[in-house]
Amino acid sequence: MATEDELLQQACAGDEEALGKLLELHTPELRCVVTRKLSAKWQSLLSEEDVLQQTFIDAFLDIHQFNPGPDSAFLAWLTTLATRNLYDAIRMLEADKRGGTVRRVTPGASDKSYARLMGELEGTATTPSGHAARDEARAALEQAIGQLPDHYRRVIQIYDLEERPLAEVAVAVGRTRGATAIMRHRAIRMLGEIMGTASQYMSNR
């Protein structure tokens, strides 16, 4: 039977079965971390399973970025992923609770919704400058969205572009609101990775 260090080396080399065994090995510890950090306030909307499920998906997607180190490094990495997913979800649930009911419901995406999404990817309050830049930015963003896995693309389409309430998005994708919030943040990160820097399309007004 392979040792944990051997499983980790195999996982980093792309062995998904080895990674699955590692995740199973560390699930009890990871669950304890999430349970400790998840306040009762959000437990009706977000479960430990929501957080763990997305964390495991992240681990499969990002294992190539992990650098093996001390014995505790892999668990620490998983804990970081889980904590990020948990807090991303809580921030989005808090925002939805404050203003989710006033989100516009439209049959399709508007230029403003694309501009807001581009601004979030850029991490600034800037907007595309001029019609040509705006059209170029929208085309690039549409292309990037098209490269997302189906379930992530659907969340971005419904929540960010159609600006529907989080509760409606959750129903549409068949997940809890908490799980949907985590999916949305993961989709945003994936879009950022696909597009790289958006600065070539954006300029300050």
N, C-alpha and C positions, 0 to 999 in steps of 0.2 A: 504494500500500500504506500502511495506517495506521501511524503511529508508535506506540511503546509508550505514550506519554502519551495519545494519542488513544484507543487501546484501553482504557486505564485509565478514561478519562472515560466511554466507552461502557459498560464493564462496570459501573461504579458506577451508571449510569442504567438498568441491568437487562438489558443485552445479553449473553446467555449465550454466544453465539458469540465475542464479544470476550474474555470472561473465559476461555473455553477456550483461546484463542490465547495469552493471557498465562500461563496455567498451563503450557502446553506450552513456552513460552519459558523459564520459570524452573525447569522440572523438573530439569535437570542440576545446577544449583546447590543446589536443595533436597535432591536425593538425596545429594549430597556431605555436607550438614549432618547428615542422618539417619544415614548410614553412619558418620560420625565419632563420633556420640553413642551409637549402638547397640552395646553391648558384646557380645563373643562369647558371654557367659553366656546371653544371651536369644535368640540368633539361631536356635535350633531351634524357638522358640515364636513369635517375632515377626520379621517381615521388613520391609525398607525399603518394599516395596510395600504392606504393611498400613498403615503410617503415611502414606504418600503418598496412598493411596486415600481414607482418612478425611479427610486434610487438604484434598484437593480438594473433597470433599463439604461440609466446613465452609466453604470459600471460597464455594461457590455459595449456601449457606444464609445466610452472614453478610456478604456483600459490601456489603450496604446499610449496614453499620455502619462500613465503612472510609472514612476521610477522606483523600482524595488529598493527598500532600505532596511532599517531595523525591523524586528519582529512585529512591532505594533504599528508600523507605517501603513499597512493595508487597511487595518481597522480604522485608523485615524482618517485615512482618505475617504472611506465609506461614510464615516461619521460626518465629515465635512459635506459630502454630497447630500446626505439625509437632512442635515441641519439647514442647508441652503434651500432644499426643496420645501421643507416645513415652513421656513420663514417667508419664502417667496409666496407660498400659498396663503399664509396668514395676512401678508400685506395686501394681496389681491382681494381676499375676502373682506378685509377692513375697508378697502376702497369701494368695493361693491356695496357694502352695508351703508356707507356714507352717501354714495351717489349713484349706485347701480340702477335705481329705478328711473333715472332721468336720461339714461342712454337712449339715443335716437334709434328707432327701428325703421329701416328703409329696405326696399327690395333689392338694393345693390350697393356697391361701394362708391364713395364719393372721392373727389380729389383731396378733400380735407382729411378724410380718414387715411388715405395713403400718406399724406404729408405728416400726419401725427405719428403713424407707425414708423416712417423714415426717421422722424425726429427722435423717437425712442431708441431706435437702433444706433443713431449717432450719439445719443446721450446728451443732446443739447436741445435748446428751444428754437433752433433755426428752422427755416422752411426753404424749399426749393426756390431759387431766384429766377424769375422769368419763365415764360411758357416753354421754351425749348428745354431748359434744365428740368422743369417740372415733368414734362413728358418723358425725358430720358430717365429721371429718377423713378417714375412710376413703372416704366417698362422694365427697368432693372429689378425693381422690387417684385413685380409680378412674376418675372422669370425665376427669382430666388424662391418665392412662395411655391411655385410649381415644382421645385426640387425637394420640398419637404415630404416626408412620409404622409400618407393620406390623412391619418388621424390628427397630426399636428397641423397640416394645411387646413383642415376643416375648422379647427379651433380658431386659427388666425382669421380665416375668412368670415366666420360668423361673429366672433367677438370684436376683432379690431377693425375689419372693413365694413361689415354690416352694422356694427355697433349695437349688437343685441345684448340684453342683460346676461350675466353669467349663468343665472338659473336656466335660461333658455338654451344656452350653449351646452350646459351639462346634460340636459334632456336630449338634445340633438346628437351628442356623441356617446350617450349611454354611460356616463360616469357621474360620480358625485361632484358637487361644486368644488370641494377641496381638490379632488383628483384633476378636475378640469383646470383649476387655477395653476396647479403644478405643471400640467401639460402645456399651458399657454406660455409660462416662463421658459420651459425647455424649448419650445418652438421659437421664441424670441432669440434665445442663445444660438440655436441652430441657424436661424436667418442671418445673425451677425457673422457666424463662421462662414456661411456661404458667400455673403456679400463682401466680407472683409470690411475695410473702411468705407463709409458712405460719404466721406468728405468731398469726393470728386463730384457728387451730385448736389451738394448743399453749400450754401454761402449765407453769411449773416446779412440780415437786412439792416 
